[in-house]
Amino acid sequence: MRMESDHRIPFRHRLTVRLTAAVILALLLIGTPFALAFHRLLRTQQLGALEEATNGMSRVVVDGLRSAMVAGEPHLLDEAVRNLSKQQEVERVMLLDHQGRVRVSSDRVFEGRVLDRERDETCVVCHRGGAKPPTTRTVVTRESGRRTFRAMSTIPNEPQCHRCHDATASINGILLMDLALSSADRRFFADIGGTLALGTVMVLLTIAVLVWLLRRMVHSPLQAVVSTSQRIVEGELDARAFVPASGEFGQLASQVNRMTDYLAASLRTVETQRRELQEILDAVDDEIVVLDPERRIVAANKAFTAKFDASDAGLTGSPCRQVSVSNAPCAAEQSGGCPVQRVFETGRLNKGIVSRPGSDGKEHTIEIHASPLRDPDGAVTRAVEVRRDISERRQMEAILAHSEHLASLGLLASGLSHEINNPLGAIATSVDGLRRRLSREPGISGEAAQNLEKVLVRIAHEVRRGRAITHRLLKVARPPGGTRSVLDVNHVVQEILALLSHDIRRSGIVTRLELAEKLPTLLGDEARLGQVVMNLTLNAIQAMARNGGELRIATTVEDGAIRLEVEDTGCGVAPELLKRIFEPFFTTKPVGKGTGLGLFITHQIVTDLGGTINVRSRPDQGAAFSVRIPRDDGDRRP
């Protein structure tokens, strides 16, 4: 998985942004309560200053009222109240008697009005609960949407006032002074705005410095490490992170560089081991392929990929069934089922044998060994399939079986030849004795003696013929691999034809020999060459056994090699079967009429002699086999 570089990271997810936002949030969480407390403190200080100012003015008014009343000049009080109401921010000044009636007011509208002690918010502040009202009190009221600061001061009933007022009363009245708070509020909020502006500037400067520090001390080193990590992920194992800082990021960069060095060394080791393992697998002639549980190709050696004209990378991930179907039948579709599937089902080694056509057009037999690969928990995660072409081995086994069969037949033929030769020898001796006695035997007429002589001559001829047949049989039945000798190919042909003459005559076949005169000799094993001639001749006789025909055998010299041709006019071979006639156990004859080994063994012997064998044939037009054996490499063995 690829790591995302910095320019791909969303802005809100960047470390600098998140740290800055966290600091701003912390400042807001900490600064907001302090701002509210500061606002409350300023407001309290403002109201306290107003209270002190109004208390001072109230004392002046109360003192003036006392002096005017004592002097008997109450009109001065009215003038003082009106002059006081003309002061800046003073809205009105009222004098109330102890009953709550407005006696004097700078605003004529309020004169004579009585304030309800139980409902009026000004009175309730002092008279709540029936407690004794204080001498001074301030309250903030709201009239017509405007805030007003009202200061209340009591006018005590002093002794010099008893002549006009009831001596039992504690106060003579109340002085109310209303101050407009609009100007004070404007100054207050102006101060607050200035303070907030200064605080905002300080916060912004703090954020700017913080961002600069974060980018220099956190973002840049971290970006260097992330960029290096990205290059490492993309395969640049020579990339290194350079962080000048000596703190944690410097240690992180150093650890990343050390990890990269270790990773590069480990990958080089793994690659070396992988290459060595692949070279070992490629050196094996058997096809080796590793499959996953879905039977997809994970890895394969060169022998396997060469069969499909592809590379290991080109086949990796391809289904085994798809690859097999495109080139040869899948093992799952043949008898026995798929060994790999059984490995995943049973968890044990499984074997199988399949057949498929090779590049040479011949049918090849493949032996499959499928073994499980397990993970640390013991579960089967892979299957290793080894495919071995056992066609040659089966051919060798067939040759060995045939050789053993021929050896047994040779021993039997040798025994029979000896058993037949003994009576034939006795008969020949008896015939010679009879012929000598016949001329000396009295009482036999000349004509009778002549007839007996003819009979004895015929018997002697047949005995010699029988002994010649047994001699040829011994030569043919002799096991191959004996001492090499000088061979006359024409003589070998004639010996084989003499041995098979009975079968030739019985099948109504006419033999035509075209043997070259003065044919050069070969150095080789006569028994093996005789087996080639016999197999080809027997094949021709069987092809013409039903309707007869002509058997042509010719020998020629061609480019320093001897060419032997065996041609018949039999049933011939279909074109699609010509490429398979030299395969072991392949035959077109009915069951019991052939083993399918004659032409296969003939091909093997000719190949061992260093020669070649070809065939021409068409259905119902006979077949012609051409064997070419070089004189210099006769009887060559692999």
C-alpha positions in Angstrom: 0.0 0.0 0.0 1.4 3.4 -1.0 1.8 6.2 1.6 0.2 9.5 0.8 2.6 12.4 0.3 2.0 15.8 2.1 0.3 17.4 -0.9 -2.3 14.7 -0.9 -3.1 15.0 2.8 -6.4 17.1 3.3 -5.7 20.5 4.8 -7.6 19.8 8.0 -5.6 16.6 8.6 -2.2 18.2 8.5 -0.3 18.1 11.7 0.5 21.8 11.7 -3.2 22.7 11.2 -4.3 20.3 13.9 -1.7 21.5 16.4 -2.6 25.1 15.7 -6.3 24.4 16.0 -5.7 22.6 19.3 -3.7 25.6 20.6 -6.4 28.0 19.5 -9.1 25.8 21.1 -7.1 25.7 24.3 -6.7 29.5 24.3 -10.4 29.9 23.8 -11.3 27.4 26.5 -8.9 29.1 28.9 -9.3 32.7 27.7 -13.2 32.8 27.5 -13.7 32.4 31.3 -11.0 35.0 32.0 -12.6 37.4 29.5 -16.0 37.0 31.1 -14.5 37.5 34.5 -12.7 40.6 33.3 -15.9 41.9 31.8 -17.7 41.4 35.1 -14.9 43.1 37.0 -14.9 46.1 34.7 -18.6 46.4 35.0 -18.4 46.1 38.8 -15.7 48.8 38.9 -17.8 51.1 36.7 -20.9 50.7 38.8 -18.8 51.2 42.0 -17.4 54.4 40.6 -20.8 55.6 39.7 -22.0 54.7 43.2 -19.3 56.7 44.8 -20.0 59.7 42.6 -23.7 59.7 43.2 -23.2 59.1 46.9 -21.1 62.2 47.0 -23.6 64.3 45.1 -26.4 62.9 47.3 -24.6 64.0 50.4 -24.2 67.5 49.0 -27.9 67.6 48.1 -28.9 66.3 51.5 -26.7 68.8 53.3 -28.1 71.6 51.2 -31.6 70.5 51.9 -30.9 70.4 55.7 -29.4 73.9 55.6 -32.3 75.3 53.5 -34.9 73.8 55.8 -33.2 75.0 58.9 -32.8 78.5 57.4 -36.5 78.4 56.4 -35.7 78.8 52.7 -37.1 75.6 51.1 -37.3 77.3 47.7 -33.5 77.0 47.5 -33.9 73.3 47.6 -36.0 73.3 44.5 -33.5 75.4 42.7 -30.6 73.1 43.9 -32.5 70.1 42.5 -33.0 71.7 39.1 -29.4 72.8 38.9 -28.2 69.3 39.8 -30.4 67.7 37.1 -28.7 69.9 34.5 -25.4 68.1 35.2 -24.1 65.8 32.4 -25.7 62.3 32.4 -28.1 63.2 35.3 -31.6 62.5 34.0 -33.6 63.5 37.1 -33.5 64.2 40.8 -36.5 63.6 43.1 -37.2 64.1 46.8 -39.7 61.7 48.4 -41.4 62.0 51.8 -41.4 59.0 54.1 -44.8 58.0 52.5 -43.2 57.6 49.1 -44.8 60.7 47.6 -42.6 62.8 45.2 -42.4 66.2 46.8 -39.7 67.8 44.6 -38.6 66.6 41.2 -36.5 68.1 38.4 -39.1 66.5 36.1 -42.5 68.1 36.8 -44.2 64.9 35.5 -43.1 63.0 38.6 -44.2 65.5 41.2 -47.1 64.2 43.4 -46.6 60.6 42.2 -46.6 58.0 45.0 -44.3 55.0 44.6 -45.7 51.6 45.7 -43.3 50.0 48.2 -44.5 46.5 47.3 -44.3 46.7 43.5 -42.0 49.4 42.5 -38.6 47.9 41.8 -36.9 50.8 43.4 -38.8 50.4 46.7 -38.7 46.6 46.7 -34.9 46.7 46.8 -34.9 48.3 50.2 -38.2 47.2 51.7 -38.1 43.5 50.9 -38.9 41.4 53.9 -39.7 44.3 56.1 -36.1 45.0 56.9 -34.9 48.4 57.9 -33.8 50.2 54.7 -30.2 51.2 54.4 -29.1 54.8 54.3 -27.8 54.5 50.7 -28.6 52.1 47.9 -28.0 51.9 44.2 -29.9 49.9 41.6 -29.9 49.7 37.8 -33.3 50.0 36.2 -34.5 49.9 32.6 -36.9 52.5 31.3 -38.1 52.6 27.7 -35.2 50.2 26.7 -32.6 52.4 28.4 -30.5 51.4 31.3 -30.6 53.9 34.2 -28.4 54.0 37.4 -30.5 55.1 40.4 -28.9 56.1 43.6 -31.1 56.3 46.7 -30.1 58.2 49.9 -32.2 58.6 53.0 -32.7 62.0 54.7 -32.4 61.4 58.4 -34.7 63.0 60.9 -32.2 65.0 63.0 -33.2 67.0 66.2 -33.1 70.3 64.4 -35.8 68.9 62.1 -38.2 68.0 64.8 -39.9 71.3 64.8 -41.4 70.5 61.3 -41.3 66.7 61.4 -42.5 64.0 63.7 -39.7 63.3 66.2 -40.6 59.6 66.2 -39.8 59.1 62.5 -36.3 58.0 61.6 -36.2 59.6 58.2 -37.8 62.6 56.7 -37.6 61.4 53.1 -35.6 59.9 50.3 -33.4 61.5 47.7 -33.5 59.7 44.3 -30.9 60.5 41.6 -31.1 58.9 38.1 -28.1 58.8 35.9 -28.2 57.7 32.2 -25.8 54.7 31.6 -25.7 55.1 27.8 -22.5 57.2 27.8 -21.0 55.0 30.4 -21.9 51.9 28.5 -20.4 53.3 25.3 -17.1 54.0 27.1 -17.3 50.6 28.8 -17.8 48.8 25.5 -15.2 50.9 23.9 -12.7 49.9 26.5 -13.8 46.2 26.1 -13.5 46.4 22.3 -10.0 47.9 22.6 -9.1 45.2 25.1 -10.5 42.5 22.8 -8.7 43.9 19.8 -5.4 43.9 21.6 -6.1 40.4 22.8 -7.0 39.3 19.2 -3.8 40.8 17.9 -1.8 39.0 20.6 -3.6 35.8 19.8 -2.9 36.1 16.1 0.7 36.9 16.7 0.9 33.9 19.0 -0.7 31.7 16.4 1.7 33.0 13.7 4.7 32.4 15.9 3.4 29.0 16.8 2.8 28.1 13.2 6.3 29.2 12.3 7.8 27.2 15.1 5.7 24.2 14.3 6.7 24.3 10.6 10.3 24.7 11.5 10.6 22.3 14.5 7.9 19.8 13.6 6.5 19.9 10.1 9.8 20.2 8.2 11.6 17.4 10.0 8.5 15.2 9.9 8.0 16.0 6.2 11.6 15.0 5.5 11.0 11.6 7.2 7.6 11.1 5.5 9.1 12.0 2.1 12.0 9.6 2.6 9.5 6.9 3.7 7.5 7.5 0.6 10.6 7.0 -1.6 11.5 3.9 0.3 8.0 2.5 -0.3 8.4 3.2 -4.0 11.5 1.1 -4.0 14.3 3.7 -3.6 16.2 1.9 -0.9 19.1 4.3 -1.2 16.9 7.2 0.0 17.9 8.7 3.4 16.3 11.2 5.7 18.4 14.2 6.7 17.1 16.1 9.7 19.5 18.7 11.2 17.8 18.7 14.6 19.3 16.5 17.3 16.0 15.9 19.2 13.3 13.3 18.8 12.9 13.9 15.1 16.6 13.6 14.6 16.5 10.2 16.4 13.5 9.3 14.3 15.3 10.1 11.1 18.3 8.1 12.3 16.2 5.1 13.1 14.4 5.3 9.7 17.8 5.4 8.0 19.0 2.4 10.1 15.8 0.6 9.3 16.2 1.3 5.6 19.8 0.0 5.7 18.6 -3.2 7.4 15.7 -3.5 5.0 17.9 -3.1 2.0 20.4 -5.7 3.3 17.5 -8.1 4.1 16.0 -7.6 0.6 19.3 -8.2 -1.0 19.7 -11.4 1.0 16.1 -12.4 0.1 16.6 -11.6 -3.5 19.9 -13.6 -3.6 18.2 -16.5 -1.9 15.2 -16.2 -4.2 17.4 -16.1 -7.3 19.4 -19.1 -6.1 16.2 -21.0 -5.4 14.8 -20.0 -8.8 18.1 -21.1 -10.5 17.9 -24.4 -8.6 14.3 -24.9 -9.7 15.1 -23.9 -13.3 17.9 -26.4 -13.3 15.4 -29.2 -12.7 14.1 -30.7 -15.9 10.8 -31.5 -14.3 8.0 -28.9 -14.5 7.4 -27.3 -11.1 4.5 -25.0 -10.3 3.2 -23.6 -7.0 -0.6 -23.1 -6.8 -2.9 -21.4 -4.3 -6.2 -22.8 -3.0 -8.0 -21.3 -6.0 -5.5 -23.2 -8.2 -4.0 -20.0 -9.5 -0.3 -20.0 -10.4 2.0 -18.4 -7.7 5.4 -19.4 -9.1 6.8 -21.8 -11.7 10.2 -22.9 -13.0 11.6 -22.5 -16.5 10.7 -26.0 -17.5 7.0 -25.3 -16.8 6.9 -21.8 -18.5 8.8 -23.1 -21.6 5.9 -25.5 -22.2 3.5 -22.5 -22.6 5.8 -20.0 -24.3 5.5 -17.6 -21.4 7.5 -16.2 -18.5 7.0 -16.8 -14.8 5.6 -13.3 -14.4 3.3 -13.8 -17.4 1.7 -16.9 -15.9 1.5 -15.7 -12.3 -2.1 -15.3 -11.2 -3.5 -17.3 -14.1 -5.8 -20.2 -13.3 -4.1 -23.6 -13.8 -7.2 -24.9 -15.6 -7.0 -22.0 -18.1 -3.3 -22.6 -18.8 -3.8 -26.3 -19.1 -6.9 -26.1 -21.3 -5.1 -23.8 -23.7 -2.3 -26.3 -24.2 -3.3 -29.7 -23.0 -6.1 -31.5 -21.2 -6.5 -30.5 -17.6 -5.8 -33.2 -15.0 -9.2 -32.6 -13.4 -10.9 -33.8 -16.7 -8.9 -37.1 -16.8 -9.3 -40.2 -14.8 -8.3 -39.9 -11.2 -9.2 -36.2 -10.9 -6.8 -33.3 -10.0 -4.0 -34.1 -7.6 -3.8 -30.5 -6.4 -7.5 -30.4 -5.6 -7.1 -33.6 -3.5 -4.1 -32.0 -1.7 -6.2 -29.1 -0.5 -9.0 -31.6 0.4 -6.9 -34.2 2.2 -3.7 -32.3 3.2 -1.6 -35.2 2.0 0.7 -36.0 -1.0 -1.2 -37.0 -4.1 -0.1 -38.4 -7.4 -1.7 -38.7 -10.8 -0.8 -39.5 -14.5 -2.1 -37.6 -17.5 -1.5 -37.6 -21.2 -1.0 -34.7 -23.4 0.3 -34.0 -27.0 3.9 -32.7 -27.2 5.5 -30.2 -29.5 6.7 -33.2 -31.6 3.1 -34.3 -32.2 3.5 -37.4 -30.1 1.4 -38.3 -27.1 3.4 -37.8 -23.8 2.7 -39.3 -20.5 3.1 -37.0 -17.5 3.4 -38.1 -13.9 2.2 -35.5 -11.4 3.2 -35.3 -7.7 1.3 -32.7 -5.7 2.6 -31.9 -2.2 1.1 -29.5 0.4 2.8 -26.3 1.8 1.6 -25.4 5.3 1.6 -22.2 7.3 2.8 -22.0 10.9 -0.7 -23.1 12.1 -0.6 -26.2 9.9 -3.2 -25.1 7.4 -2.5 -25.9 3.7 -1.9 -22.6 1.9 -0.1 -23.7 -1.2 0.4 -26.8 -3.3 3.6 -27.7 -5.1 3.0 -29.6 -8.3 5.9 -31.5 -9.9 5.2 -32.7 -13.5 7.6 -35.3 -14.9 7.5 -36.6 -18.5 7.8 -40.4 -18.1 7.2 -41.1 -21.7 10.8 -42.1 -22.2 10.8 -44.1 -19.0 7.7 -46.0 -20.1 9.3 -46.6 -23.5 12.4 -48.0 -21.8 10.1 -50.1 -19.6 8.4 -51.3 -22.8 11.7 -52.1 -24.4 12.9 -53.9 -21.3 9.7 -55.9 -21.1 9.9 -56.7 -24.8 13.6 -57.6 -24.5 12.8 -59.9 -21.6 10.0 -61.4 -23.7 12.4 -61.9 -26.6 15.0 -63.3 -24.3 12.5 -65.9 -23.1 11.5 -66.6 -26.7 15.2 -66.8 -27.6 15.8 -69.4 -24.9 12.7 -71.3 -26.0 13.8 -71.1 -29.7 17.3 -72.2 -28.8 16.0 -75.2 -26.9 13.6 -76.1 -29.7 16.4 -75.7 -32.3 18.6 -78.0 -30.4 15.8 -80.5 -29.8 14.9 -80.4 -33.5 18.5 -80.5 -34.7 19.2 -83.8 -32.8 16.5 -85.8 -34.6 17.3 -84.1 -37.9 21.0 -85.1 -37.4 19.9 -88.7 -36.7 17.7 -88.7 -39.8 20.5 -87.3 -41.9 22.9 -90.0 -40.7 20.3 -92.7 -41.3 19.6 -91.4 -44.8 23.3 -91.4 -45.7 23.6 -95.0 -44.3 20.6 -96.2 -46.3 22.0 -94.7 -49.5 25.3 -96.5 -49.0 23.6 -99.8 -48.3 21.2 -99.4 -51.1 23.8 -100.0 -53.8 25.1 -103.1 -52.1 21.8 -104.6 -51.1 21.0 -107.7 -53.2 17.6 -108.5 -54.4 16.6 -104.9 -55.3 15.9 -104.2 -58.9 17.5 -101.2 -60.6 14.3 -99.3 -61.0 13.3 -99.8 -57.3 16.8 -98.7 -56.2 16.5 -95.6 -58.4 13.1 -94.6 -56.9 14.4 -95.2 -53.4 17.4 -93.0 -54.2 15.1 -90.2 -55.2 13.2 -90.5 -52.0 16.3 -90.5 -49.9 17.7 -87.5 -51.7 14.4 -85.6 -51.1 14.6 -86.5 -47.4 18.2 -85.4 -47.1 17.2 -82.1 -48.8 14.4 -81.4 -46.4 16.6 -82.3 -43.5 19.2 -79.7 -44.6 16.4 -77.2 -45.1 15.0 -77.9 -41.6 18.5 -77.5 -40.1 19.0 -74.2 -42.1 15.7 -72.9 -40.6 16.7 -73.8 -37.1 20.0 -72.1 -37.7 18.3 -68.9 -38.9 16.0 -69.1 -35.9 18.9 -69.3 -33.6 20.5 -66.3 -35.2 17.3 -64.2 -34.9 16.5 -65.4 -31.4 20.0 -64.5 -30.2 19.8 -61.7 -27.6 21.0 -58.3 -28.8 24.1 -56.6 -27.5 26.5 -59.3 -28.5 29.8 -58.7 -30.2 29.8 -56.4 -33.2 30.7 -57.9 -36.6 30.8 -57.0 -40.2 27.3 -57.1 -41.6 26.0 -57.6 -45.1 22.6 -55.9 -45.2 21.5 -57.9 -48.3 22.4 -61.1 -46.5 20.4 -60.1 -43.5 17.4 -59.3 -45.7 17.6 -62.6 -47.5 17.9 -64.6 -44.2 14.8 -62.9 -42.8 12.8 -63.5 -46.0 13.8 -67.1 -45.9 12.6 -67.4 -42.3 9.3 -65.7 -43.1 8.8 -67.4 -46.5 6.0 -69.6 -45.2 4.0 -66.7 -44.0 4.6 -64.8 -47.3 3.4 -67.7 -49.4 0.4 -68.4 -47.1 -0.8 -64.7 -47.5 -0.5 -64.8 -51.3 2.2 -62.1 -51.3 4.6 -61.6 -54.2 8.1 -60.6 -53.1 10.2 -58.2 -55.2 13.8 -57.7 -54.2 15.8 -54.8 -55.4 19.1 -55.3 -53.6 22.0 -53.2 -54.6 25.0 -55.1 -55.9 28.3 -54.7 -54.0 26.6 -53.1 -51.1 29.0 -51.8 -48.6 29.1 -53.6 -45.2 28.3 -52.3 -41.8 29.9 -52.9 -38.4 27.2 -53.7 -35.9 25.0 -56.3 -34.2 23.3 -58.6 -36.7 20.5 -59.6 -34.4 19.4 -56.0 -33.9 19.5 -55.2 -37.6 17.7 -58.4 -38.3 15.0 -57.4 -35.8 14.5 -54.1 -37.8 14.1 -56.0 -41.1 11.8 -58.6 -39.4 9.5 -56.0 -37.8 9.1 -54.1 -41.0 8.5 -57.2 -43.0 6.0 -58.6 -40.5 4.2 -55.3 -40.5 3.9 -55.4 -44.3 2.8 -59.1 -44.3 0.0 -58.3 -41.7 -1.1 -55.3 -43.8 -1.6 -57.6 -46.8 -2.7 -60.8 -45.0 -6.3 -60.5 -46.2 -6.0 -59.7 -49.9 -2.4 -60.4 -50.6 -0.2 -58.0 -52.6 3.3 -57.1 -53.4 6.2 -56.8 -50.9 9.1 -54.7 -52.2 12.4 -54.6 -50.4 15.2 -52.5 -51.7 18.7 -51.5 -50.6 20.8 -48.6 -52.0 23.8 -46.5 -51.1 23.0 -42.8 -50.5 25.5 -40.1 -49.4 27.8 -42.7 -47.6 24.8 -44.3 -45.9 22.8 -47.5 -46.6 19.1 -47.0 -47.3 16.7 -49.9 -46.7 13.2 -49.6 -48.1 10.3 -51.9 -47.2 7.1 -51.2 -49.2 3.8 -53.0 -49.3 0.4 -52.6 -51.1 -1.7 -53.2 -48.1 -4.4 -51.2 -46.3 -2.2 -48.2 -45.5 -2.4 -45.8 -42.6 -4.6 -42.7 -42.1 -2.7 -39.4 -42.2 -3.8 -38.4 -38.7 -2.3 -41.6 -37.3 1.1 -41.4 -39.1 2.6 -39.2 -36.4 1.7 -41.8 -33.7 2.7 -45.1 -35.3 6.2 -45.1 -33.6 4.6 -44.5 -30.1 4.8 -47.4 -27.7 1.6 -49.5 -27.4 0.0 -47.7 -30.3 -1.5 -50.1 -32.9 -4.3 -50.1 -35.5 -4.6 -53.9 -35.5 -7.5 -55.7 -33.8 -7.2 -56.8 -30.2 -4.9 -59.8 -29.9 -3.2 -59.1 -33.3 -0.5 -56.7 -32.1 1.2 -55.2 -29.0 2.0 -51.8 -30.5 5.7 -52.3 -29.8 7.1 -53.5 -33.1 7.5 -50.2 -34.9 8.4 -48.4 -31.6 11.3 -50.9 -31.0 12.3 -50.6 -34.7 12.4 -46.7 -34.3 14.5 -47.1 -31.1 17.0 -49.5 -32.7 17.4 -47.3 -35.8 18.0 -44.3 -33.6 20.6 -46.3 -31.6 22.3 -47.2 -34.9 22.5 -43.4 -35.6 20.0 -43.6 -38.4 16.6 -42.3 -39.2 13.3 -43.9 -40.2 10.4 -42.3 -42.2 7.1 -43.5 -43.5 4.8 -42.7 -46.4 1.3 -44.0 -46.5 -2.2 -43.4 -47.7 -5.4 -45.3 -46.9 -5.8 -48.4 -49.2 -2.6 -47.5 -51.0 0.0 -49.3 -48.9 2.9 -48.0 -46.8 6.6 -47.4 -47.5 9.2 -47.4 -44.7 12.6 -45.9 -45.4 15.5 -46.6 -43.1 18.8 -44.8 -43.4 21.8 -46.0 -41.5 25.2 -44.3 -41.7 28.1 -46.6 -42.3 30.5 -44.7 -39.9 28.1 -44.8 -36.9 26.6 -48.2 -37.1 25.2 -49.6 -33.9 25.8 -46.3 -32.0 24.2 -46.3 -28.6 23.2 -43.3 -26.5 
